[in-house]
């Protein structure tokens, strides 16, 4: 009986701990994020409700940030209009939300070069290791883990994202 009581208390304690602020899954009850804008040159990302900026983030980009992504492995972050199309709660980079790259034009251009356009472009948290340069991703958009928790809660699938120079 005593063992059962201890087991119940431990289960309750773990359950309450999971509900605390330490969870990477946050809630958001503010205005809807209707679009995301990324300004690569300024290394800024904006979450917008129509014309109003709700949040601004400093970002890191692909290890070769200038120019539009052309093919897999070029280290560039795409430019253009895409859609947030998936979520990864178990990302290698804390949390991540997917960007619909490549589109048809991206695929056709890469094919004309005889290459793959690549894919798996995400907004994600930081690496588990220390990085020695400002732009370190393979073409993704990176923020801190804490910032990614908020972004993950605020930005829903289907939200347009515009990635500008």
Buried (B, 14 or more C-beta within 10 A) or exposed (E): EEEEEEEEEEEEEEEEEEEEEEEBEBEBEEEEBBBBBBBBEEBBBBBBBEEEEBBEBEBBBBBBBEBBBBBBEBBBBBBBEBBBBEBBEEBEBBBBBBBBBBBEEBBEBBEEEEBEBBBBBBBBBBBEEEEEEEBBBBBBBBBBBEBBBBBBBBBBEEBBBBBEE
